[in-house]
Amino acid sequence: MVELNNVSKILRRRQVLDHVNYEFEYGKVYGLYGPNGSGKTMILRVLAGLVIPTEGEVLIDGKKLHRDISFPPETGLIIENMELIPQYTAVENLRLLAQINKTASEEDIRESLDRVGLSSELPVKKFSLGMKQRLNIAQAIFEKPRLILLDEASNALDEKGIEMLHRIVKDEKKRGACIIMATHNKSDMEQVCDRILKISEGKMEG
């Protein structure tokens, strides 16, 4: 279980998150819905361990983030404007990332790229925006993480790309992962989410 307990974040005197409480379960898909600046991306950054809350705590399977663990283990992430190494191919990028945790095999890398429909041997700098986003999705899932955090994952995807994303989210849910998606487009979520949580001015509803 992933828990937000009374989490607040003040940034440059602005209350970005305001006493957020929620419990996320494995094997479920959650949607964070709200306009730009509502706090949904900050929730993902806090869950990923990239930002320390001003107040409150994040628990990952009972372990407190930034006290018991530095980052949540087994986590896949798309956050804001990600960019992988432009002069490397998709496979080369994932091979480099695989060296960090040493949990993904060459087969895992190839399988994740197949799932997102990428077979190009071009360097990433020659990818379209949609291809780059497909690669971002592949890097978020190739290690079969238990927690998957997706910020505006449908950005730059065409209709087929969005269908691919929805299919992957459903498959990862079946595998038992907890998936938390943030978007300003509520229709992105209605087909795949078990719960849709409205974020407004740093508060969570739903």
PyMOL CGO cylinders between C-alpha atoms (Angstrom):
from pymol import cmd
from pymol.cgo import CYLINDER

trace = [
    CYLINDER, 0.00, 0.00, 0.00, 1.11, 3.55, -0.78, 0.3, 1, 1, 1, 1, 1, 1,
    CYLINDER, 1.11, 3.55, -0.78, -0.08, 6.19, 1.68, 0.3, 1, 1, 1, 1, 1, 1,
    CYLINDER, -0.08, 6.19, 1.68, -0.18, 9.96, 1.76, 0.3, 1, 1, 1, 1, 1, 1,
    CYLINDER, -0.18, 9.96, 1.76, -0.69, 11.09, 5.36, 0.3, 1, 1, 1, 1, 1, 1,
    CYLINDER, -0.69, 11.09, 5.36, -1.53, 14.77, 5.87, 0.3, 1, 1, 1, 1, 1, 1,
    CYLINDER, -1.53, 14.77, 5.87, 0.88, 15.78, 3.10, 0.3, 1, 1, 1, 1, 1, 1,
    CYLINDER, 0.88, 15.78, 3.10, 1.38, 19.48, 2.44, 0.3, 1, 1, 1, 1, 1, 1,
    CYLINDER, 1.38, 19.48, 2.44, 3.91, 21.28, 0.28, 0.3, 1, 1, 1, 1, 1, 1,
    CYLINDER, 3.91, 21.28, 0.28, 4.67, 24.99, 0.34, 0.3, 1, 1, 1, 1, 1, 1,
    CYLINDER, 4.67, 24.99, 0.34, 6.78, 26.27, -2.54, 0.3, 1, 1, 1, 1, 1, 1,
    CYLINDER, 6.78, 26.27, -2.54, 7.81, 29.90, -2.80, 0.3, 1, 1, 1, 1, 1, 1,
    CYLINDER, 7.81, 29.90, -2.80, 5.17, 30.83, -0.17, 0.3, 1, 1, 1, 1, 1, 1,
    CYLINDER, 5.17, 30.83, -0.17, 2.46, 29.08, -2.20, 0.3, 1, 1, 1, 1, 1, 1,
    CYLINDER, 2.46, 29.08, -2.20, 0.45, 26.15, -0.80, 0.3, 1, 1, 1, 1, 1, 1,
    CYLINDER, 0.45, 26.15, -0.80, 0.91, 23.63, -3.62, 0.3, 1, 1, 1, 1, 1, 1,
    CYLINDER, 0.91, 23.63, -3.62, -0.47, 20.67, -1.61, 0.3, 1, 1, 1, 1, 1, 1,
    CYLINDER, -0.47, 20.67, -1.61, -2.88, 21.16, 1.28, 0.3, 1, 1, 1, 1, 1, 1,
    CYLINDER, -2.88, 21.16, 1.28, -3.10, 18.28, 3.79, 0.3, 1, 1, 1, 1, 1, 1,
    CYLINDER, -3.10, 18.28, 3.79, -3.62, 15.47, 1.30, 0.3, 1, 1, 1, 1, 1, 1,
    CYLINDER, -3.62, 15.47, 1.30, -4.61, 12.05, 2.67, 0.3, 1, 1, 1, 1, 1, 1,
    CYLINDER, -4.61, 12.05, 2.67, -5.09, 8.93, 0.58, 0.3, 1, 1, 1, 1, 1, 1,
    CYLINDER, -5.09, 8.93, 0.58, -4.29, 5.21, 0.43, 0.3, 1, 1, 1, 1, 1, 1,
    CYLINDER, -4.29, 5.21, 0.43, -3.42, 3.68, -2.95, 0.3, 1, 1, 1, 1, 1, 1,
    CYLINDER, -3.42, 3.68, -2.95, -3.73, -0.09, -3.32, 0.3, 1, 1, 1, 1, 1, 1,
    CYLINDER, -3.73, -0.09, -3.32, -1.83, -2.47, -5.60, 0.3, 1, 1, 1, 1, 1, 1,
    CYLINDER, -1.83, -2.47, -5.60, -3.79, -3.90, -8.50, 0.3, 1, 1, 1, 1, 1, 1,
    CYLINDER, -3.79, -3.90, -8.50, -5.75, -0.69, -9.02, 0.3, 1, 1, 1, 1, 1, 1,
    CYLINDER, -5.75, -0.69, -9.02, -5.58, 2.32, -11.34, 0.3, 1, 1, 1, 1, 1, 1,
    CYLINDER, -5.58, 2.32, -11.34, -6.07, 5.83, -9.97, 0.3, 1, 1, 1, 1, 1, 1,
    CYLINDER, -6.07, 5.83, -9.97, -6.58, 9.02, -11.95, 0.3, 1, 1, 1, 1, 1, 1,
    CYLINDER, -6.58, 9.02, -11.95, -5.59, 12.44, -10.64, 0.3, 1, 1, 1, 1, 1, 1,
    CYLINDER, -5.59, 12.44, -10.64, -7.66, 14.96, -12.53, 0.3, 1, 1, 1, 1, 1, 1,
    CYLINDER, -7.66, 14.96, -12.53, -7.32, 18.72, -12.40, 0.3, 1, 1, 1, 1, 1, 1,
    CYLINDER, -7.32, 18.72, -12.40, -6.22, 21.82, -14.29, 0.3, 1, 1, 1, 1, 1, 1,
    CYLINDER, -6.22, 21.82, -14.29, -2.60, 22.84, -14.70, 0.3, 1, 1, 1, 1, 1, 1,
    CYLINDER, -2.60, 22.84, -14.70, -1.27, 24.13, -11.38, 0.3, 1, 1, 1, 1, 1, 1,
    CYLINDER, -1.27, 24.13, -11.38, -3.78, 22.17, -9.29, 0.3, 1, 1, 1, 1, 1, 1,
    CYLINDER, -3.78, 22.17, -9.29, -1.09, 20.06, -7.58, 0.3, 1, 1, 1, 1, 1, 1,
    CYLINDER, -1.09, 20.06, -7.58, -1.47, 16.73, -9.36, 0.3, 1, 1, 1, 1, 1, 1,
    CYLINDER, -1.47, 16.73, -9.36, 2.11, 16.66, -10.70, 0.3, 1, 1, 1, 1, 1, 1,
    CYLINDER, 2.11, 16.66, -10.70, 3.41, 17.62, -7.26, 0.3, 1, 1, 1, 1, 1, 1,
    CYLINDER, 3.41, 17.62, -7.26, 1.60, 14.61, -5.77, 0.3, 1, 1, 1, 1, 1, 1,
    CYLINDER, 1.60, 14.61, -5.77, 3.48, 12.35, -8.21, 0.3, 1, 1, 1, 1, 1, 1,
    CYLINDER, 3.48, 12.35, -8.21, 6.78, 14.05, -7.41, 0.3, 1, 1, 1, 1, 1, 1,
    CYLINDER, 6.78, 14.05, -7.41, 6.18, 13.56, -3.69, 0.3, 1, 1, 1, 1, 1, 1,
    CYLINDER, 6.18, 13.56, -3.69, 5.23, 9.89, -4.19, 0.3, 1, 1, 1, 1, 1, 1,
    CYLINDER, 5.23, 9.89, -4.19, 8.37, 9.35, -6.28, 0.3, 1, 1, 1, 1, 1, 1,
    CYLINDER, 8.37, 9.35, -6.28, 10.57, 10.79, -3.55, 0.3, 1, 1, 1, 1, 1, 1,
    CYLINDER, 10.57, 10.79, -3.55, 11.68, 13.68, -5.78, 0.3, 1, 1, 1, 1, 1, 1,
    CYLINDER, 11.68, 13.68, -5.78, 10.18, 16.29, -3.44, 0.3, 1, 1, 1, 1, 1, 1,
    CYLINDER, 10.18, 16.29, -3.44, 10.14, 16.24, 0.37, 0.3, 1, 1, 1, 1, 1, 1,
    CYLINDER, 10.14, 16.24, 0.37, 6.79, 17.34, 1.85, 0.3, 1, 1, 1, 1, 1, 1,
    CYLINDER, 6.79, 17.34, 1.85, 6.72, 20.45, 4.00, 0.3, 1, 1, 1, 1, 1, 1,
    CYLINDER, 6.72, 20.45, 4.00, 4.40, 18.56, 6.33, 0.3, 1, 1, 1, 1, 1, 1,
    CYLINDER, 4.40, 18.56, 6.33, 3.10, 14.99, 6.58, 0.3, 1, 1, 1, 1, 1, 1,
    CYLINDER, 3.10, 14.99, 6.58, 4.55, 11.69, 5.42, 0.3, 1, 1, 1, 1, 1, 1,
    CYLINDER, 4.55, 11.69, 5.42, 4.58, 9.20, 2.56, 0.3, 1, 1, 1, 1, 1, 1,
    CYLINDER, 4.58, 9.20, 2.56, 4.56, 5.50, 3.42, 0.3, 1, 1, 1, 1, 1, 1,
    CYLINDER, 4.56, 5.50, 3.42, 5.51, 2.81, 0.90, 0.3, 1, 1, 1, 1, 1, 1,
    CYLINDER, 5.51, 2.81, 0.90, 4.52, -0.61, 2.27, 0.3, 1, 1, 1, 1, 1, 1,
    CYLINDER, 4.52, -0.61, 2.27, 4.80, 0.79, 5.79, 0.3, 1, 1, 1, 1, 1, 1,
    CYLINDER, 4.80, 0.79, 5.79, 8.24, 2.37, 5.24, 0.3, 1, 1, 1, 1, 1, 1,
    CYLINDER, 8.24, 2.37, 5.24, 8.52, 6.13, 5.55, 0.3, 1, 1, 1, 1, 1, 1,
    CYLINDER, 8.52, 6.13, 5.55, 9.97, 7.92, 2.54, 0.3, 1, 1, 1, 1, 1, 1,
    CYLINDER, 9.97, 7.92, 2.54, 13.13, 9.95, 3.34, 0.3, 1, 1, 1, 1, 1, 1,
    CYLINDER, 13.13, 9.95, 3.34, 13.53, 8.18, 6.67, 0.3, 1, 1, 1, 1, 1, 1,
    CYLINDER, 13.53, 8.18, 6.67, 13.42, 4.42, 6.12, 0.3, 1, 1, 1, 1, 1, 1,
    CYLINDER, 13.42, 4.42, 6.12, 13.95, 4.60, 2.35, 0.3, 1, 1, 1, 1, 1, 1,
    CYLINDER, 13.95, 4.60, 2.35, 15.26, 7.34, 0.05, 0.3, 1, 1, 1, 1, 1, 1,
    CYLINDER, 15.26, 7.34, 0.05, 13.08, 6.45, -2.93, 0.3, 1, 1, 1, 1, 1, 1,
    CYLINDER, 13.08, 6.45, -2.93, 10.19, 4.03, -3.40, 0.3, 1, 1, 1, 1, 1, 1,
    CYLINDER, 10.19, 4.03, -3.40, 11.57, 0.71, -4.69, 0.3, 1, 1, 1, 1, 1, 1,
    CYLINDER, 11.57, 0.71, -4.69, 10.24, -0.87, -7.88, 0.3, 1, 1, 1, 1, 1, 1,
    CYLINDER, 10.24, -0.87, -7.88, 8.82, 2.34, -9.32, 0.3, 1, 1, 1, 1, 1, 1,
    CYLINDER, 8.82, 2.34, -9.32, 8.29, 3.34, -12.95, 0.3, 1, 1, 1, 1, 1, 1,
    CYLINDER, 8.29, 3.34, -12.95, 7.88, 7.02, -13.70, 0.3, 1, 1, 1, 1, 1, 1,
    CYLINDER, 7.88, 7.02, -13.70, 6.93, 9.52, -16.38, 0.3, 1, 1, 1, 1, 1, 1,
    CYLINDER, 6.93, 9.52, -16.38, 7.22, 13.00, -14.97, 0.3, 1, 1, 1, 1, 1, 1,
    CYLINDER, 7.22, 13.00, -14.97, 6.72, 16.28, -16.85, 0.3, 1, 1, 1, 1, 1, 1,
    CYLINDER, 6.72, 16.28, -16.85, 9.06, 16.77, -19.85, 0.3, 1, 1, 1, 1, 1, 1,
    CYLINDER, 9.06, 16.77, -19.85, 11.29, 13.71, -19.74, 0.3, 1, 1, 1, 1, 1, 1,
    CYLINDER, 11.29, 13.71, -19.74, 14.07, 13.35, -22.29, 0.3, 1, 1, 1, 1, 1, 1,
    CYLINDER, 14.07, 13.35, -22.29, 16.28, 10.29, -22.67, 0.3, 1, 1, 1, 1, 1, 1,
    CYLINDER, 16.28, 10.29, -22.67, 19.79, 10.41, -24.16, 0.3, 1, 1, 1, 1, 1, 1,
    CYLINDER, 19.79, 10.41, -24.16, 19.26, 11.84, -27.67, 0.3, 1, 1, 1, 1, 1, 1,
    CYLINDER, 19.26, 11.84, -27.67, 22.23, 10.27, -29.47, 0.3, 1, 1, 1, 1, 1, 1,
    CYLINDER, 22.23, 10.27, -29.47, 21.34, 6.73, -28.31, 0.3, 1, 1, 1, 1, 1, 1,
    CYLINDER, 21.34, 6.73, -28.31, 18.68, 4.41, -29.72, 0.3, 1, 1, 1, 1, 1, 1,
    CYLINDER, 18.68, 4.41, -29.72, 15.66, 3.27, -27.72, 0.3, 1, 1, 1, 1, 1, 1,
    CYLINDER, 15.66, 3.27, -27.72, 17.31, -0.07, -26.92, 0.3, 1, 1, 1, 1, 1, 1,
    CYLINDER, 17.31, -0.07, -26.92, 20.57, 1.58, -25.88, 0.3, 1, 1, 1, 1, 1, 1,
    CYLINDER, 20.57, 1.58, -25.88, 18.72, 3.97, -23.56, 0.3, 1, 1, 1, 1, 1, 1,
    CYLINDER, 18.72, 3.97, -23.56, 16.88, 1.14, -21.81, 0.3, 1, 1, 1, 1, 1, 1,
    CYLINDER, 16.88, 1.14, -21.81, 20.08, -0.92, -21.53, 0.3, 1, 1, 1, 1, 1, 1,
    CYLINDER, 20.08, -0.92, -21.53, 21.73, 1.99, -19.73, 0.3, 1, 1, 1, 1, 1, 1,
    CYLINDER, 21.73, 1.99, -19.73, 18.78, 2.38, -17.37, 0.3, 1, 1, 1, 1, 1, 1,
    CYLINDER, 18.78, 2.38, -17.37, 18.76, -1.38, -16.72, 0.3, 1, 1, 1, 1, 1, 1,
    CYLINDER, 18.76, -1.38, -16.72, 22.27, -1.13, -15.29, 0.3, 1, 1, 1, 1, 1, 1,
    CYLINDER, 22.27, -1.13, -15.29, 20.99, 0.87, -12.32, 0.3, 1, 1, 1, 1, 1, 1,
    CYLINDER, 20.99, 0.87, -12.32, 18.77, -1.77, -10.69, 0.3, 1, 1, 1, 1, 1, 1,
    CYLINDER, 18.77, -1.77, -10.69, 20.01, -4.78, -12.66, 0.3, 1, 1, 1, 1, 1, 1,
    CYLINDER, 20.01, -4.78, -12.66, 16.56, -6.37, -12.62, 0.3, 1, 1, 1, 1, 1, 1,
    CYLINDER, 16.56, -6.37, -12.62, 15.57, -6.15, -16.31, 0.3, 1, 1, 1, 1, 1, 1,
    CYLINDER, 15.57, -6.15, -16.31, 16.85, -8.58, -18.93, 0.3, 1, 1, 1, 1, 1, 1,
    CYLINDER, 16.85, -8.58, -18.93, 17.42, -7.97, -22.63, 0.3, 1, 1, 1, 1, 1, 1,
    CYLINDER, 17.42, -7.97, -22.63, 14.12, -9.79, -23.19, 0.3, 1, 1, 1, 1, 1, 1,
    CYLINDER, 14.12, -9.79, -23.19, 12.36, -7.36, -20.82, 0.3, 1, 1, 1, 1, 1, 1,
    CYLINDER, 12.36, -7.36, -20.82, 13.78, -4.43, -22.78, 0.3, 1, 1, 1, 1, 1, 1,
    CYLINDER, 13.78, -4.43, -22.78, 12.70, -5.82, -26.15, 0.3, 1, 1, 1, 1, 1, 1,
    CYLINDER, 12.70, -5.82, -26.15, 9.27, -6.79, -24.83, 0.3, 1, 1, 1, 1, 1, 1,
    CYLINDER, 9.27, -6.79, -24.83, 8.58, -3.29, -23.46, 0.3, 1, 1, 1, 1, 1, 1,
    CYLINDER, 8.58, -3.29, -23.46, 9.51, -1.69, -26.79, 0.3, 1, 1, 1, 1, 1, 1,
    CYLINDER, 9.51, -1.69, -26.79, 7.27, -4.16, -28.63, 0.3, 1, 1, 1, 1, 1, 1,
    CYLINDER, 7.27, -4.16, -28.63, 4.41, -3.27, -26.28, 0.3, 1, 1, 1, 1, 1, 1,
    CYLINDER, 4.41, -3.27, -26.28, 4.67, 0.41, -27.13, 0.3, 1, 1, 1, 1, 1, 1,
    CYLINDER, 4.67, 0.41, -27.13, 5.15, -0.29, -30.86, 0.3, 1, 1, 1, 1, 1, 1,
    CYLINDER, 5.15, -0.29, -30.86, 8.75, 0.92, -31.17, 0.3, 1, 1, 1, 1, 1, 1,
    CYLINDER, 8.75, 0.92, -31.17, 11.17, -0.95, -33.42, 0.3, 1, 1, 1, 1, 1, 1,
    CYLINDER, 11.17, -0.95, -33.42, 13.28, 1.95, -34.67, 0.3, 1, 1, 1, 1, 1, 1,
    CYLINDER, 13.28, 1.95, -34.67, 17.07, 1.81, -34.67, 0.3, 1, 1, 1, 1, 1, 1,
    CYLINDER, 17.07, 1.81, -34.67, 17.24, 5.58, -35.11, 0.3, 1, 1, 1, 1, 1, 1,
    CYLINDER, 17.24, 5.58, -35.11, 18.78, 7.72, -32.36, 0.3, 1, 1, 1, 1, 1, 1,
    CYLINDER, 18.78, 7.72, -32.36, 16.19, 9.30, -30.08, 0.3, 1, 1, 1, 1, 1, 1,
    CYLINDER, 16.19, 9.30, -30.08, 17.04, 12.79, -31.39, 0.3, 1, 1, 1, 1, 1, 1,
    CYLINDER, 17.04, 12.79, -31.39, 15.39, 11.76, -34.69, 0.3, 1, 1, 1, 1, 1, 1,
    CYLINDER, 15.39, 11.76, -34.69, 12.19, 10.52, -33.01, 0.3, 1, 1, 1, 1, 1, 1,
    CYLINDER, 12.19, 10.52, -33.01, 8.89, 12.32, -33.39, 0.3, 1, 1, 1, 1, 1, 1,
    CYLINDER, 8.89, 12.32, -33.39, 7.26, 13.60, -30.18, 0.3, 1, 1, 1, 1, 1, 1,
    CYLINDER, 7.26, 13.60, -30.18, 4.90, 10.62, -30.24, 0.3, 1, 1, 1, 1, 1, 1,
    CYLINDER, 4.90, 10.62, -30.24, 7.80, 8.14, -30.55, 0.3, 1, 1, 1, 1, 1, 1,
    CYLINDER, 7.80, 8.14, -30.55, 9.60, 9.84, -27.65, 0.3, 1, 1, 1, 1, 1, 1,
    CYLINDER, 9.60, 9.84, -27.65, 6.49, 9.48, -25.51, 0.3, 1, 1, 1, 1, 1, 1,
    CYLINDER, 6.49, 9.48, -25.51, 6.19, 5.80, -26.44, 0.3, 1, 1, 1, 1, 1, 1,
    CYLINDER, 6.19, 5.80, -26.44, 9.79, 5.34, -25.29, 0.3, 1, 1, 1, 1, 1, 1,
    CYLINDER, 9.79, 5.34, -25.29, 9.01, 7.16, -22.04, 0.3, 1, 1, 1, 1, 1, 1,
    CYLINDER, 9.01, 7.16, -22.04, 6.17, 4.67, -21.46, 0.3, 1, 1, 1, 1, 1, 1,
    CYLINDER, 6.17, 4.67, -21.46, 8.51, 1.75, -22.23, 0.3, 1, 1, 1, 1, 1, 1,
    CYLINDER, 8.51, 1.75, -22.23, 11.07, 2.95, -19.68, 0.3, 1, 1, 1, 1, 1, 1,
    CYLINDER, 11.07, 2.95, -19.68, 8.34, 3.25, -17.06, 0.3, 1, 1, 1, 1, 1, 1,
    CYLINDER, 8.34, 3.25, -17.06, 7.28, -0.40, -17.43, 0.3, 1, 1, 1, 1, 1, 1,
    CYLINDER, 7.28, -0.40, -17.43, 10.31, -2.40, -18.61, 0.3, 1, 1, 1, 1, 1, 1,
    CYLINDER, 10.31, -2.40, -18.61, 11.42, -3.39, -15.09, 0.3, 1, 1, 1, 1, 1, 1,
    CYLINDER, 11.42, -3.39, -15.09, 7.91, -4.59, -14.16, 0.3, 1, 1, 1, 1, 1, 1,
    CYLINDER, 7.91, -4.59, -14.16, 7.58, -2.12, -11.24, 0.3, 1, 1, 1, 1, 1, 1,
    CYLINDER, 7.58, -2.12, -11.24, 4.97, -2.41, -8.50, 0.3, 1, 1, 1, 1, 1, 1,
    CYLINDER, 4.97, -2.41, -8.50, 4.26, 1.35, -8.54, 0.3, 1, 1, 1, 1, 1, 1,
    CYLINDER, 4.26, 1.35, -8.54, 3.80, 3.24, -11.84, 0.3, 1, 1, 1, 1, 1, 1,
    CYLINDER, 3.80, 3.24, -11.84, 3.44, 7.03, -11.82, 0.3, 1, 1, 1, 1, 1, 1,
    CYLINDER, 3.44, 7.03, -11.82, 2.33, 8.61, -15.10, 0.3, 1, 1, 1, 1, 1, 1,
    CYLINDER, 2.33, 8.61, -15.10, 2.18, 12.37, -15.59, 0.3, 1, 1, 1, 1, 1, 1,
    CYLINDER, 2.18, 12.37, -15.59, 0.29, 13.38, -18.75, 0.3, 1, 1, 1, 1, 1, 1,
    CYLINDER, 0.29, 13.38, -18.75, 1.31, 10.09, -20.37, 0.3, 1, 1, 1, 1, 1, 1,
    CYLINDER, 1.31, 10.09, -20.37, -1.01, 10.61, -23.36, 0.3, 1, 1, 1, 1, 1, 1,
    CYLINDER, -1.01, 10.61, -23.36, 0.79, 13.80, -24.42, 0.3, 1, 1, 1, 1, 1, 1,
    CYLINDER, 0.79, 13.80, -24.42, 1.83, 13.71, -28.12, 0.3, 1, 1, 1, 1, 1, 1,
    CYLINDER, 1.83, 13.71, -28.12, 0.10, 10.34, -28.67, 0.3, 1, 1, 1, 1, 1, 1,
    CYLINDER, 0.10, 10.34, -28.67, -2.31, 9.85, -31.54, 0.3, 1, 1, 1, 1, 1, 1,
    CYLINDER, -2.31, 9.85, -31.54, -5.49, 7.80, -31.24, 0.3, 1, 1, 1, 1, 1, 1,
    CYLINDER, -5.49, 7.80, -31.24, -3.66, 4.49, -31.70, 0.3, 1, 1, 1, 1, 1, 1,
    CYLINDER, -3.66, 4.49, -31.70, -1.06, 5.59, -29.17, 0.3, 1, 1, 1, 1, 1, 1,
    CYLINDER, -1.06, 5.59, -29.17, -3.74, 6.34, -26.59, 0.3, 1, 1, 1, 1, 1, 1,
    CYLINDER, -3.74, 6.34, -26.59, -5.29, 2.91, -27.21, 0.3, 1, 1, 1, 1, 1, 1,
    CYLINDER, -5.29, 2.91, -27.21, -1.83, 1.39, -26.66, 0.3, 1, 1, 1, 1, 1, 1,
    CYLINDER, -1.83, 1.39, -26.66, -1.42, 3.32, -23.41, 0.3, 1, 1, 1, 1, 1, 1,
    CYLINDER, -1.42, 3.32, -23.41, -4.82, 2.17, -22.13, 0.3, 1, 1, 1, 1, 1, 1,
    CYLINDER, -4.82, 2.17, -22.13, -4.00, -1.43, -23.03, 0.3, 1, 1, 1, 1, 1, 1,
    CYLINDER, -4.00, -1.43, -23.03, -0.69, -1.25, -21.15, 0.3, 1, 1, 1, 1, 1, 1,
    CYLINDER, -0.69, -1.25, -21.15, -2.31, 0.31, -18.08, 0.3, 1, 1, 1, 1, 1, 1,
    CYLINDER, -2.31, 0.31, -18.08, -4.92, -2.47, -17.98, 0.3, 1, 1, 1, 1, 1, 1,
    CYLINDER, -4.92, -2.47, -17.98, -2.22, -5.15, -18.38, 0.3, 1, 1, 1, 1, 1, 1,
    CYLINDER, -2.22, -5.15, -18.38, -0.06, -3.63, -15.63, 0.3, 1, 1, 1, 1, 1, 1,
    CYLINDER, -0.06, -3.63, -15.63, -3.09, -3.57, -13.34, 0.3, 1, 1, 1, 1, 1, 1,
    CYLINDER, -3.09, -3.57, -13.34, -3.65, -7.28, -14.01, 0.3, 1, 1, 1, 1, 1, 1,
    CYLINDER, -3.65, -7.28, -14.01, 0.00, -7.89, -13.14, 0.3, 1, 1, 1, 1, 1, 1,
    CYLINDER, 0.00, -7.89, -13.14, -0.73, -6.32, -9.74, 0.3, 1, 1, 1, 1, 1, 1,
    CYLINDER, -0.73, -6.32, -9.74, 0.86, -2.92, -10.09, 0.3, 1, 1, 1, 1, 1, 1,
    CYLINDER, 0.86, -2.92, -10.09, -0.54, 0.26, -8.56, 0.3, 1, 1, 1, 1, 1, 1,
    CYLINDER, -0.54, 0.26, -8.56, -0.86, 2.84, -11.35, 0.3, 1, 1, 1, 1, 1, 1,
    CYLINDER, -0.86, 2.84, -11.35, -1.42, 6.53, -10.61, 0.3, 1, 1, 1, 1, 1, 1,
    CYLINDER, -1.42, 6.53, -10.61, -2.11, 8.74, -13.63, 0.3, 1, 1, 1, 1, 1, 1,
    CYLINDER, -2.11, 8.74, -13.63, -2.25, 12.53, -13.65, 0.3, 1, 1, 1, 1, 1, 1,
    CYLINDER, -2.25, 12.53, -13.65, -3.92, 14.44, -16.46, 0.3, 1, 1, 1, 1, 1, 1,
    CYLINDER, -3.92, 14.44, -16.46, -5.93, 17.57, -17.16, 0.3, 1, 1, 1, 1, 1, 1,
    CYLINDER, -5.93, 17.57, -17.16, -8.04, 15.54, -19.61, 0.3, 1, 1, 1, 1, 1, 1,
    CYLINDER, -8.04, 15.54, -19.61, -10.62, 13.53, -17.69, 0.3, 1, 1, 1, 1, 1, 1,
    CYLINDER, -10.62, 13.53, -17.69, -11.60, 11.45, -20.74, 0.3, 1, 1, 1, 1, 1, 1,
    CYLINDER, -11.60, 11.45, -20.74, -8.09, 9.91, -20.66, 0.3, 1, 1, 1, 1, 1, 1,
    CYLINDER, -8.09, 9.91, -20.66, -9.03, 8.15, -17.44, 0.3, 1, 1, 1, 1, 1, 1,
    CYLINDER, -9.03, 8.15, -17.44, -12.62, 7.07, -17.67, 0.3, 1, 1, 1, 1, 1, 1,
    CYLINDER, -12.62, 7.07, -17.67, -11.85, 3.87, -19.60, 0.3, 1, 1, 1, 1, 1, 1,
    CYLINDER, -11.85, 3.87, -19.60, -9.06, 2.59, -17.34, 0.3, 1, 1, 1, 1, 1, 1,
    CYLINDER, -9.06, 2.59, -17.34, -9.29, 4.04, -13.82, 0.3, 1, 1, 1, 1, 1, 1,
    CYLINDER, -9.29, 4.04, -13.82, -10.86, 2.38, -10.80, 0.3, 1, 1, 1, 1, 1, 1,
    CYLINDER, -10.86, 2.38, -10.80, -10.97, 5.73, -9.01, 0.3, 1, 1, 1, 1, 1, 1,
    CYLINDER, -10.97, 5.73, -9.01, -10.80, 9.28, -10.36, 0.3, 1, 1, 1, 1, 1, 1,
    CYLINDER, -10.80, 9.28, -10.36, -9.64, 11.81, -7.80, 0.3, 1, 1, 1, 1, 1, 1,
    CYLINDER, -9.64, 11.81, -7.80, -10.19, 15.50, -8.42, 0.3, 1, 1, 1, 1, 1, 1,
    CYLINDER, -10.19, 15.50, -8.42, -7.29, 17.77, -7.47, 0.3, 1, 1, 1, 1, 1, 1,
    CYLINDER, -7.29, 17.77, -7.47, -8.11, 21.44, -6.93, 0.3, 1, 1, 1, 1, 1, 1,
    CYLINDER, -8.11, 21.44, -6.93, -5.86, 24.08, -5.35, 0.3, 1, 1, 1, 1, 1, 1,
    CYLINDER, -5.86, 24.08, -5.35, -3.76, 21.42, -3.68, 0.3, 1, 1, 1, 1, 1, 1,
    CYLINDER, -3.76, 21.42, -3.68, -6.67, 19.51, -2.18, 0.3, 1, 1, 1, 1, 1, 1,
    CYLINDER, -6.67, 19.51, -2.18, -7.86, 16.02, -3.16, 0.3, 1, 1, 1, 1, 1, 1,
    CYLINDER, -7.86, 16.02, -3.16, -11.51, 15.05, -3.56, 0.3, 1, 1, 1, 1, 1, 1,
    CYLINDER, -11.51, 15.05, -3.56, -13.03, 11.64, -4.27, 0.3, 1, 1, 1, 1, 1, 1,
]
cmd.load_cgo(trace, "trace")
